[in-house]
Amino acid sequence: MDFVYNVLVVTHLLGMAAVVGGWVACRPEVNSVMVWGARAQLISGIALVGLAESIDSLGKDPNMAKIGVKLAIAVAVAGFAEVGYADAKRGKPVGRLSDAAGGLAVVNVVVATLWT
């Protein structure tokens, strides 16, 4: 199970890289890389918490307050990315949705690393 958990960690990190990298590379647009990265972050994050909670041999003890904050931010990132990408496909001005998605993704990284 350690291997599966580690593969999910890699997927989670690649999702974060896609959101932040897509934001930096294509400002002020929201691109499909950001959308798929946000989706990967949500799915892999939920799976990671599920595995950490249910399998004792992993030796994980997740902080549920931190997980709740990260989940709320991740849902907001995915929402901003989805709406911004849909607007961009329709030719509407994206406004600050790209900055909101990218900036909140960075905030989520900060929460993940500095909240102990």
Buried (B, 14 or more C-beta within 10 A) or exposed (E): EEEEBEEBEEBBBBBBBBBBBBBEEBEBBBBBBBBBBBBBBBBBBBBBBEBBBEBEEBEBEEEEEEBEBBBEBBBBBBBBBBBBBBBBEEEEEBEEBBBBBBBBBBBBBEEBEEEE
